[in-house]
Amino acid sequence: APVFAINVSSIDEKVEQLLKVGGTVVKPKMEMMGMGFYAYLKDSEGNVIGLWEDSKK
């Protein structure tokens, strides 16, 4: 199924916020070949959301 992704300044901050309101981590933060980082999260209603963080060069 398609997953929509949101560009964020800090995946770590967003994961912390989501966990506080009942969400879970589906795929932890991973680096994508020096371009940035991504993670998949599930909100409290079961929706999977992708997060993207640009690499800080």
C-alpha distance (Angstrom), angle and dihedral (degrees) to the residues before:
residue distance angle dihedral
A1 . . .
P2 3.78 . .
V3 3.79 116.9 .
F4 3.76 120.0 -156.0
A5 3.80 116.2 -140.4
I6 3.78 132.0 -150.1
N7 3.81 124.0 -151.9
V8 3.82 108.4 -129.1
S9 3.79 134.1 177.2
S10 3.83 92.9 -131.1
I11 3.79 126.2 19.3
D12 3.81 89.9 -171.6
E13 3.83 92.0 59.3
K14 3.81 92.9 47.2
V15 3.82 92.6 48.2
E16 3.80 89.6 52.0
Q17 3.83 91.0 50.5
L18 3.81 93.1 47.7
L19 3.80 94.0 48.7
K20 3.82 89.6 53.7
V21 3.82 90.9 59.1
G22 3.80 98.1 45.2
G23 3.79 103.9 -86.1
T24 3.80 126.1 134.5
V25 3.80 137.6 -145.5
V26 3.82 113.0 -110.8
K27 3.82 96.4 177.7
P28 3.81 118.7 9.0
K29 3.80 123.8 -128.9
M30 3.80 110.4 -65.8
E31 3.79 131.9 178.5
M32 3.80 119.3 -117.3
M33 3.82 109.1 -149.7
G34 3.80 98.2 -62.9
M35 3.83 93.1 -55.1
G36 3.77 97.6 97.7
F37 3.77 145.3 -72.1
Y38 3.79 134.3 -75.0
A39 3.79 137.6 -169.4
Y40 3.80 136.1 177.1
L41 3.78 119.4 -136.3
K42 3.79 134.4 -178.4
D43 3.78 118.5 -141.1
S44 3.81 124.4 -141.2
E45 3.83 90.2 -89.6
G46 3.81 94.8 53.3
N47 3.81 99.0 -101.8
V48 3.82 114.7 143.1
I49 3.81 114.2 -136.1
G50 3.79 128.0 -174.3
L51 3.78 121.8 -142.6
W52 3.80 124.7 -158.6
E53 3.82 125.6 -165.5
D54 3.81 118.8 -172.6
S55 3.79 116.9 -127.5
K56 3.80 113.6 -99.7
K57 3.81 102.1 -126.5
